Amino acid sequence: MDFLKYKNFYFIFSSALILSSIIFLLVFGLRFGIDFTGGSILEIEFKEARPSNEDIREKLAGLDLGDFLIQPTNEKGVIFRMKEIDEEAHQEILIRLGREDLEELRFESIGPVIGRELREKTGIVIVLSLLAILFYIAIAFRKLSFPIKSWQYGLASLMALFHDALIPLGVFSVLGIFYQIEITIPVVVALLTVLGYSINNTVVVFDRIRENLLKGVGGNYQESVNFSLNQTLSRSISTSLTTLFVLFSIFFFGGETLKYFALILILGISAGTYSSLFLAGPLLVAWLERKKRTD
């Protein structure tokens, strides 16, 4: 298979996805959960039929819950997201909804200061992770200085990671507007997992390129890259598919708590598999071709 024949198409396709995600993020932004903004979350499940959202709002009328959100789950469950409330308001909600007719699954409250601190630390962790990855790639491929510099392998990896992280975030931006899906701590954990999984796929491809270059496989750099991509194709697809099978099972059967954790992993791993095969390697070849044209 000639991976490099249509590399310009891959670049255009990936650029379109990235641009769309950036537009969605700029226009819609992200809906952060109480983990980052502060507030209370209450999840209950009715023993009989679940009342409509209108009926629930009528029963809770008069309570100081702020601009609260009602999110139905499964057949009989409901998740309430509201401003931070005390234990008295918590118990009053249960009483008004009929404590004997429901089961409380969870109740959590996080103050706004803690939420803001979590958001700041999450950003720092992501930036440090990306810098560590760039440093690792540059060191791991330091012996490859011709025809592509070792730092260019790191830069290609970062661009692939940017692609893999931005696409799920763009999707969650849209879901936040239309389905009130929020960015929570488990979602951030899943996003960091995506970065690790994606860099693993990319490093496997780059490592095979390094081996073939040192062995002199292929008549030139382009042939070595294409041969390496074909060698890692079945491994990358097989590994990703087995992981995705498990994630789809979690998404459909793992319950509301794990649903969006699994979704961002599904989106990120799918994007990462694509970028490791159709983006990272072709980027190196494109840079080499540009260098030859300018020399």
Short mmCIF file of the C-alpha atoms (twelve columns), coordinates in Angstrom:
data_MODEL
# 
_entry.id   MODEL 
# 
loop_
_atom_site.group_PDB 
_atom_site.id 
_atom_site.type_symbol 
_atom_site.label_atom_id 
_atom_site.label_alt_id 
_atom_site.label_comp_id 
_atom_site.label_asym_id 
_atom_site.label_seq_id 
_atom_site.Cartn_x 
_atom_site.Cartn_y 
_atom_site.Cartn_z 
_atom_site.pdbx_PDB_model_num 
ATOM 1   C CA . MET A 1   0.000   0.000  0.000  1 
ATOM 2   C CA . ASP A 2   1.342   3.393  -0.983 1 
ATOM 3   C CA . PHE A 3   0.613   5.573  2.072  1 
ATOM 4   C CA . LEU A 4   2.382   8.592  0.659  1 
ATOM 5   C CA . LYS A 5   0.567   8.759  -2.664 1 
ATOM 6   C CA . TYR A 6   -2.392  10.617 -1.178 1 
ATOM 7   C CA . LYS A 7   -0.626  12.443 1.648  1 
ATOM 8   C CA . ASN A 8   -1.972  15.820 0.499  1 
ATOM 9   C CA . PHE A 9   -5.501  14.457 0.851  1 
ATOM 10  C CA . TYR A 10  -4.690  13.303 4.398  1 
ATOM 11  C CA . PHE A 11  -3.390  16.771 5.260  1 
ATOM 12  C CA . ILE A 12  -6.506  18.466 3.851  1 
ATOM 13  C CA . PHE A 13  -8.829  16.048 5.665  1 
ATOM 14  C CA . SER A 14  -7.009  16.472 8.975  1 
ATOM 15  C CA . SER A 15  -6.850  20.254 8.567  1 
ATOM 16  C CA . ALA A 16  -10.609 20.340 7.968  1 
ATOM 17  C CA . LEU A 17  -11.238 18.337 11.159 1 
ATOM 18  C CA . ILE A 18  -8.882  20.515 13.197 1 
ATOM 19  C CA . LEU A 19  -10.336 23.755 11.813 1 
ATOM 20  C CA . SER A 20  -13.883 22.567 12.521 1 
ATOM 21  C CA . SER A 21  -12.934 21.654 16.086 1 
ATOM 22  C CA . ILE A 22  -11.292 25.039 16.658 1 
ATOM 23  C CA . ILE A 23  -14.385 26.836 15.323 1 
ATOM 24  C CA . PHE A 24  -16.677 24.791 17.570 1 
ATOM 25  C CA . LEU A 25  -14.473 25.504 20.599 1 
ATOM 26  C CA . LEU A 26  -14.324 29.233 19.851 1 
ATOM 27  C CA . VAL A 27  -18.055 29.540 19.156 1 
ATOM 28  C CA . PHE A 28  -19.510 27.073 21.671 1 
ATOM 29  C CA . GLY A 29  -16.680 26.592 24.158 1 
ATOM 30  C CA . LEU A 30  -16.685 23.676 26.592 1 
ATOM 31  C CA . ARG A 31  -19.279 22.986 29.250 1 
ATOM 32  C CA . PHE A 32  -17.283 22.289 32.411 1 
ATOM 33  C CA . GLY A 33  -18.811 20.130 35.117 1 
ATOM 34  C CA . ILE A 34  -18.932 20.895 38.802 1 
ATOM 35  C CA . ASP A 35  -15.450 19.373 39.160 1 
ATOM 36  C CA . PHE A 36  -14.126 22.588 37.595 1 
ATOM 37  C CA . THR A 37  -16.821 25.197 38.219 1 
ATOM 38  C CA . GLY A 38  -18.099 24.194 41.640 1 
ATOM 39  C CA . GLY A 39  -21.642 23.139 42.459 1 
ATOM 40  C CA . SER A 40  -23.652 20.084 43.436 1 
ATOM 41  C CA . ILE A 41  -24.688 16.996 41.535 1 
ATOM 42  C CA . LEU A 42  -27.448 14.630 42.604 1 
ATOM 43  C CA . GLU A 43  -28.263 11.364 40.839 1 
ATOM 44  C CA . ILE A 44  -31.429 9.437  41.671 1 
ATOM 45  C CA . GLU A 45  -33.427 6.601  40.189 1 
ATOM 46  C CA . PHE A 46  -37.189 6.338  40.497 1 
ATOM 47  C CA . LYS A 47  -38.673 2.986  41.417 1 
ATOM 48  C CA . GLU A 48  -41.645 3.518  39.122 1 
ATOM 49  C CA . ALA A 49  -42.003 5.602  35.961 1 
ATOM 50  C CA . ARG A 50  -39.812 8.708  35.824 1 
ATOM 51  C CA . PRO A 51  -41.752 12.004 35.969 1 
ATOM 52  C CA . SER A 52  -41.340 14.478 33.136 1 
ATOM 53  C CA . ASN A 53  -38.854 17.311 33.491 1 
ATOM 54  C CA . GLU A 54  -41.764 19.755 33.780 1 
ATOM 55  C CA . ASP A 55  -43.269 17.802 36.689 1 
ATOM 56  C CA . ILE A 56  -39.910 17.668 38.436 1 
ATOM 57  C CA . ARG A 57  -39.401 21.420 38.059 1 
ATOM 58  C CA . GLU A 58  -42.871 22.069 39.464 1 
ATOM 59  C CA . LYS A 59  -42.121 19.942 42.532 1 
ATOM 60  C CA . LEU A 60  -38.831 21.767 43.110 1 
ATOM 61  C CA . ALA A 61  -40.242 25.254 42.497 1 
ATOM 62  C CA . GLY A 62  -39.333 27.689 45.249 1 
ATOM 63  C CA . LEU A 63  -36.049 26.009 46.165 1 
ATOM 64  C CA . ASP A 64  -32.922 28.103 45.689 1 
ATOM 65  C CA . LEU A 65  -31.083 25.782 43.280 1 
ATOM 66  C CA . GLY A 66  -29.897 28.373 40.780 1 
ATOM 67  C CA . ASP A 67  -30.074 27.614 37.063 1 
ATOM 68  C CA . PHE A 68  -30.186 23.849 37.590 1 
ATOM 69  C CA . LEU A 69  -30.086 21.193 34.876 1 
ATOM 70  C CA . ILE A 70  -32.197 18.026 34.735 1 
ATOM 71  C CA . GLN A 71  -30.601 15.205 32.751 1 
ATOM 72  C CA . PRO A 72  -32.587 11.963 32.319 1 
ATOM 73  C CA . THR A 73  -30.519 8.749  32.380 1 
ATOM 74  C CA . ASN A 74  -31.509 5.237  31.419 1 
ATOM 75  C CA . GLU A 75  -35.233 4.544  31.818 1 
ATOM 76  C CA . LYS A 76  -35.868 5.818  35.346 1 
ATOM 77  C CA . GLY A 77  -32.804 7.807  36.364 1 
ATOM 78  C CA . VAL A 78  -32.240 11.554 36.647 1 
ATOM 79  C CA . ILE A 79  -29.114 13.634 37.256 1 
ATOM 80  C CA . PHE A 80  -29.478 17.136 38.735 1 
ATOM 81  C CA . ARG A 81  -26.680 19.661 38.286 1 
ATOM 82  C CA . MET A 82  -27.079 22.838 40.312 1 
ATOM 83  C CA . LYS A 83  -25.249 25.444 42.320 1 
ATOM 84  C CA . GLU A 84  -23.635 24.301 45.553 1 
ATOM 85  C CA . ILE A 85  -26.339 23.434 48.094 1 
ATOM 86  C CA . ASP A 86  -26.234 22.419 51.754 1 
ATOM 87  C CA . GLU A 87  -27.511 19.205 53.308 1 
ATOM 88  C CA . GLU A 88  -30.857 20.795 54.207 1 
ATOM 89  C CA . ALA A 89  -31.600 21.664 50.567 1 
ATOM 90  C CA . HIS A 90  -30.386 18.222 49.535 1 
ATOM 91  C CA . GLN A 91  -32.863 16.506 51.840 1 
ATOM 92  C CA . GLU A 92  -35.656 18.878 50.791 1 
ATOM 93  C CA . ILE A 93  -35.201 17.825 47.157 1 
ATOM 94  C CA . LEU A 94  -35.546 14.168 48.110 1 
ATOM 95  C CA . ILE A 95  -38.645 14.877 50.184 1 
ATOM 96  C CA . ARG A 96  -40.370 16.839 47.415 1 
ATOM 97  C CA . LEU A 97  -39.647 14.153 44.836 1 
ATOM 98  C CA . GLY A 98  -40.891 11.437 47.177 1 
ATOM 99  C CA . ARG A 99  -38.079 9.848  49.133 1 
ATOM 100 C CA . GLU A 100 -39.904 6.520  49.387 1 
ATOM 101 C CA . ASP A 101 -40.375 6.362  45.595 1 
ATOM 102 C CA . LEU A 102 -36.731 6.765  44.606 1 
ATOM 103 C CA . GLU A 103 -33.188 5.605  45.296 1 
ATOM 104 C CA . GLU A 104 -30.350 8.082  45.725 1 
ATOM 105 C CA . LEU A 105 -27.280 6.960  43.764 1 
ATOM 106 C CA . ARG A 106 -24.886 9.817  44.552 1 
ATOM 107 C CA . PHE A 107 -24.626 13.344 45.883 1 
ATOM 108 C CA . GLU A 108 -21.483 15.462 45.493 1 
ATOM 109 C CA . SER A 109 -20.636 19.090 46.215 1 
ATOM 110 C CA . ILE A 110 -17.515 20.988 45.192 1 
ATOM 111 C CA . GLY A 111 -16.772 24.600 46.110 1 
ATOM 112 C CA . PRO A 112 -15.925 27.149 43.374 1 
ATOM 113 C CA . VAL A 113 -12.390 27.704 44.705 1 
ATOM 114 C CA . ILE A 114 -11.549 23.998 44.499 1 
ATOM 115 C CA . GLY A 115 -13.112 23.813 41.036 1 
ATOM 116 C CA . ARG A 116 -11.037 26.726 39.750 1 
ATOM 117 C CA . GLU A 117 -7.867  25.234 41.231 1 
ATOM 118 C CA . LEU A 118 -8.585  21.890 39.553 1 
ATOM 119 C CA . ARG A 119 -9.051  23.587 36.170 1 
ATOM 120 C CA . GLU A 120 -5.746  25.465 36.493 1 
ATOM 121 C CA . LYS A 121 -3.830  22.352 37.557 1 
ATOM 122 C CA . THR A 122 -5.373  20.319 34.747 1 
ATOM 123 C CA . GLY A 123 -4.055  22.803 32.188 1 
ATOM 124 C CA . ILE A 124 -0.580  22.664 33.739 1 
ATOM 125 C CA . VAL A 125 -0.576  18.851 33.708 1 
ATOM 126 C CA . ILE A 126 -1.518  18.753 30.010 1 
ATOM 127 C CA . VAL A 127 1.181   21.282 29.020 1 
ATOM 128 C CA . LEU A 128 3.858   19.466 31.033 1 
ATOM 129 C CA . SER A 129 2.804   16.151 29.488 1 
ATOM 130 C CA . LEU A 130 3.201   17.544 25.969 1 
ATOM 131 C CA . LEU A 131 6.627   19.024 26.761 1 
ATOM 132 C CA . ALA A 132 7.782   15.738 28.275 1 
ATOM 133 C CA . ILE A 133 6.654   13.881 25.160 1 
ATOM 134 C CA . LEU A 134 8.540   16.301 22.886 1 
ATOM 135 C CA . PHE A 135 11.697  15.884 24.990 1 
ATOM 136 C CA . TYR A 136 11.387  12.082 24.978 1 
ATOM 137 C CA . ILE A 137 10.986  11.869 21.193 1 
ATOM 138 C CA . ALA A 138 13.941  14.187 20.596 1 
ATOM 139 C CA . ILE A 139 16.158  12.056 22.858 1 
ATOM 140 C CA . ALA A 140 14.897  8.694  21.558 1 
ATOM 141 C CA . PHE A 141 15.608  9.633  17.938 1 
ATOM 142 C CA . ARG A 142 18.793  11.648 18.500 1 
ATOM 143 C CA . LYS A 143 20.823  9.232  16.346 1 
ATOM 144 C CA . LEU A 144 18.660  10.049 13.322 1 
ATOM 145 C CA . SER A 145 19.964  13.353 12.034 1 
ATOM 146 C CA . PHE A 146 19.705  12.654 8.295  1 
ATOM 147 C CA . PRO A 147 17.728  13.465 6.280  1 
ATOM 148 C CA . ILE A 148 15.280  14.562 9.033  1 
ATOM 149 C CA . LYS A 149 16.447  16.077 12.321 1 
ATOM 150 C CA . SER A 150 15.489  14.307 15.569 1 
ATOM 151 C CA . TRP A 151 13.504  17.332 16.805 1 
ATOM 152 C CA . GLN A 152 11.314  17.082 13.699 1 
ATOM 153 C CA . TYR A 153 10.156  13.648 14.838 1 
ATOM 154 C CA . GLY A 154 9.135   15.278 18.109 1 
ATOM 155 C CA . LEU A 155 7.348   18.089 16.312 1 
ATOM 156 C CA . ALA A 156 5.482   15.633 14.069 1 
ATOM 157 C CA . SER A 157 4.429   13.711 17.179 1 
ATOM 158 C CA . LEU A 158 3.139   16.875 18.830 1 
ATOM 159 C CA . MET A 159 1.148   17.819 15.730 1 
ATOM 160 C CA . ALA A 160 -0.394  14.343 15.694 1 
ATOM 161 C CA . LEU A 161 -1.232  14.666 19.410 1 
ATOM 162 C CA . PHE A 162 -2.768  18.090 18.816 1 
ATOM 163 C CA . HIS A 163 -4.935  16.480 16.126 1 
ATOM 164 C CA . ASP A 164 -5.897  13.563 18.389 1 
ATOM 165 C CA . ALA A 165 -6.858  15.746 21.357 1 
ATOM 166 C CA . LEU A 166 -8.566  18.556 19.477 1 
ATOM 167 C CA . ILE A 167 -11.029 16.369 17.577 1 
ATOM 168 C CA . PRO A 168 -12.617 14.833 20.726 1 
ATOM 169 C CA . LEU A 169 -12.755 18.278 22.335 1 
ATOM 170 C CA . GLY A 170 -14.529 19.671 19.270 1 
ATOM 171 C CA . VAL A 171 -17.081 16.871 19.459 1 
ATOM 172 C CA . PHE A 172 -17.624 17.486 23.177 1 
ATOM 173 C CA . SER A 173 -18.072 21.188 22.472 1 
ATOM 174 C CA . VAL A 174 -21.006 20.374 20.189 1 
ATOM 175 C CA . LEU A 175 -22.395 17.786 22.606 1 
ATOM 176 C CA . GLY A 176 -22.192 20.357 25.399 1 
ATOM 177 C CA . ILE A 177 -24.444 22.747 23.496 1 
ATOM 178 C CA . PHE A 178 -27.040 20.280 22.258 1 
ATOM 179 C CA . TYR A 179 -26.951 17.556 24.942 1 
ATOM 180 C CA . GLN A 180 -25.438 19.390 27.953 1 
ATOM 181 C CA . ILE A 181 -22.488 16.988 28.115 1 
ATOM 182 C CA . GLU A 182 -19.868 18.303 30.510 1 
ATOM 183 C CA . ILE A 183 -16.096 18.108 30.845 1 
ATOM 184 C CA . THR A 184 -15.410 16.305 34.120 1 
ATOM 185 C CA . ILE A 185 -12.360 14.827 35.833 1 
ATOM 186 C CA . PRO A 186 -12.931 11.364 34.260 1 
ATOM 187 C CA . VAL A 187 -13.141 13.010 30.829 1 
ATOM 188 C CA . VAL A 188 -9.816  14.802 31.425 1 
ATOM 189 C CA . VAL A 189 -8.274  11.515 32.585 1 
ATOM 190 C CA . ALA A 190 -9.535  9.915  29.382 1 
ATOM 191 C CA . LEU A 191 -8.019  12.749 27.334 1 
ATOM 192 C CA . LEU A 192 -4.620  12.260 28.990 1 
ATOM 193 C CA . THR A 193 -4.950  8.538  28.301 1 
ATOM 194 C CA . VAL A 194 -5.572  9.361  24.646 1 
ATOM 195 C CA . LEU A 195 -2.329  11.350 24.548 1 
ATOM 196 C CA . GLY A 196 -0.406  8.396  25.960 1 
ATOM 197 C CA . TYR A 197 -2.072  5.891  23.649 1 
ATOM 198 C CA . SER A 198 -1.543  8.071  20.580 1 
ATOM 199 C CA . ILE A 199 2.109   8.758  21.290 1 
ATOM 200 C CA . ASN A 200 2.625   5.026  21.746 1 
ATOM 201 C CA . ASN A 201 1.214   4.363  18.264 1 
ATOM 202 C CA . THR A 202 3.328   7.129  16.751 1 
ATOM 203 C CA . VAL A 203 6.523   5.985  18.484 1 
ATOM 204 C CA . VAL A 204 5.982   2.435  17.187 1 
ATOM 205 C CA . VAL A 205 5.806   3.788  13.635 1 
ATOM 206 C CA . PHE A 206 8.807   6.099  14.102 1 
ATOM 207 C CA . ASP A 207 10.826  3.318  15.728 1 
ATOM 208 C CA . ARG A 208 10.224  1.089  12.709 1 
ATOM 209 C CA . ILE A 209 11.292  3.962  10.441 1 
ATOM 210 C CA . ARG A 210 14.489  4.297  12.479 1 
ATOM 211 C CA . GLU A 211 15.241  0.580  12.237 1 
ATOM 212 C CA . ASN A 212 14.719  0.517  8.484  1 
ATOM 213 C CA . LEU A 213 16.834  3.631  7.959  1 
ATOM 214 C CA . LEU A 214 19.713  2.187  10.001 1 
ATOM 215 C CA . LYS A 215 19.442  -1.080 8.048  1 
ATOM 216 C CA . GLY A 216 19.302  0.777  4.733  1 
ATOM 217 C CA . VAL A 217 15.869  -0.620 3.807  1 
ATOM 218 C CA . GLY A 218 14.392  1.214  0.832  1 
ATOM 219 C CA . GLY A 219 16.065  3.162  -1.920 1 
ATOM 220 C CA . ASN A 220 15.366  6.540  -0.298 1 
ATOM 221 C CA . TYR A 221 13.713  8.108  2.726  1 
ATOM 222 C CA . GLN A 222 10.224  8.070  1.205  1 
ATOM 223 C CA . GLU A 223 10.430  4.356  0.453  1 
ATOM 224 C CA . SER A 224 11.696  3.589  3.956  1 
ATOM 225 C CA . VAL A 225 8.796   5.508  5.522  1 
ATOM 226 C CA . ASN A 226 6.221   3.842  3.286  1 
ATOM 227 C CA . PHE A 227 7.673   0.388  3.966  1 
ATOM 228 C CA . SER A 228 7.634   1.079  7.719  1 
ATOM 229 C CA . LEU A 229 4.005   2.195  7.631  1 
ATOM 230 C CA . ASN A 230 3.007   -0.996 5.851  1 
ATOM 231 C CA . GLN A 231 4.903   -3.072 8.425  1 
ATOM 232 C CA . THR A 232 3.064   -1.446 11.342 1 
ATOM 233 C CA . LEU A 233 -0.368  -1.261 9.675  1 
ATOM 234 C CA . SER A 234 -1.783  -4.581 10.886 1 
ATOM 235 C CA . ARG A 235 -0.339  -4.114 14.390 1 
ATOM 236 C CA . SER A 236 -1.830  -0.625 14.776 1 
ATOM 237 C CA . ILE A 237 -5.273  -1.567 13.504 1 
ATOM 238 C CA . SER A 238 -5.457  -4.811 15.491 1 
ATOM 239 C CA . THR A 239 -4.417  -3.131 18.748 1 
ATOM 240 C CA . SER A 240 -6.826  -0.247 18.278 1 
ATOM 241 C CA . LEU A 241 -9.760  -2.465 17.313 1 
ATOM 242 C CA . THR A 242 -9.386  -4.711 20.361 1 
ATOM 243 C CA . THR A 243 -9.303  -1.605 22.570 1 
ATOM 244 C CA . LEU A 244 -12.297 -0.059 20.810 1 
ATOM 245 C CA . PHE A 245 -14.380 -3.228 21.243 1 
ATOM 246 C CA . VAL A 246 -13.948 -2.933 25.010 1 
ATOM 247 C CA . LEU A 247 -14.657 0.807  24.991 1 
ATOM 248 C CA . PHE A 248 -17.860 0.390  22.987 1 
ATOM 249 C CA . SER A 249 -18.999 -2.183 25.545 1 
ATOM 250 C CA . ILE A 250 -18.318 0.303  28.346 1 
ATOM 251 C CA . PHE A 251 -20.086 3.069  26.428 1 
ATOM 252 C CA . PHE A 252 -23.270 1.078  25.884 1 
ATOM 253 C CA . PHE A 253 -23.367 -1.024 29.059 1 
ATOM 254 C CA . GLY A 254 -21.101 0.696  31.593 1 
ATOM 255 C CA . GLY A 255 -23.651 3.149  32.968 1 
ATOM 256 C CA . GLU A 256 -23.919 6.926  32.876 1 
ATOM 257 C CA . THR A 257 -20.791 7.575  34.960 1 
ATOM 258 C CA . LEU A 258 -18.459 5.844  32.485 1 
ATOM 259 C CA . LYS A 259 -20.334 6.662  29.276 1 
ATOM 260 C CA . TYR A 260 -18.528 9.856  28.306 1 
ATOM 261 C CA . PHE A 261 -15.217 8.642  29.694 1 
ATOM 262 C CA . ALA A 262 -15.494 5.823  27.135 1 
ATOM 263 C CA . LEU A 263 -16.702 8.176  24.386 1 
ATOM 264 C CA . ILE A 264 -13.685 10.479 24.507 1 
ATOM 265 C CA . LEU A 265 -11.412 7.420  24.485 1 
ATOM 266 C CA . ILE A 266 -13.246 6.063  21.431 1 
ATOM 267 C CA . LEU A 267 -12.883 9.371  19.587 1 
ATOM 268 C CA . GLY A 268 -9.268  9.902  20.634 1 
ATOM 269 C CA . ILE A 269 -8.029  6.385  19.905 1 
ATOM 270 C CA . SER A 270 -9.737  6.393  16.506 1 
ATOM 271 C CA . ALA A 271 -8.119  9.742  15.683 1 
ATOM 272 C CA . GLY A 272 -4.779  8.526  17.065 1 
ATOM 273 C CA . THR A 273 -4.766  5.389  14.946 1 
ATOM 274 C CA . TYR A 274 -5.450  7.483  11.864 1 
ATOM 275 C CA . SER A 275 -2.815  10.120 12.693 1 
ATOM 276 C CA . SER A 276 -0.047  7.613  13.455 1 
ATOM 277 C CA . LEU A 277 -0.462  5.996  10.032 1 
ATOM 278 C CA . PHE A 278 -1.678  8.784  7.769  1 
ATOM 279 C CA . LEU A 279 -0.364  11.965 9.352  1 
ATOM 280 C CA . ALA A 280 2.875   11.647 11.364 1 
ATOM 281 C CA . GLY A 281 4.968   9.729  8.793  1 
ATOM 282 C CA . PRO A 282 3.689   11.638 5.735  1 
ATOM 283 C CA . LEU A 283 4.472   14.902 7.564  1 
ATOM 284 C CA . LEU A 284 8.155   13.915 7.763  1 
ATOM 285 C CA . VAL A 285 8.221   13.147 4.054  1 
ATOM 286 C CA . ALA A 286 6.466   16.439 3.221  1 
ATOM 287 C CA . TRP A 287 9.056   18.382 5.221  1 
ATOM 288 C CA . LEU A 288 11.882  16.600 3.419  1 
ATOM 289 C CA . GLU A 289 10.346  17.365 0.021  1 
ATOM 290 C CA . ARG A 290 9.966   21.012 0.984  1 
ATOM 291 C CA . LYS A 291 13.579  21.128 2.126  1 
ATOM 292 C CA . LYS A 292 14.757  19.738 -1.227 1 
ATOM 293 C CA . ARG A 293 12.732  22.328 -3.121 1 
ATOM 294 C CA . THR A 294 14.216  25.216 -1.119 1 
ATOM 295 C CA . ASP A 295 17.822  24.005 -1.279 1 
# 
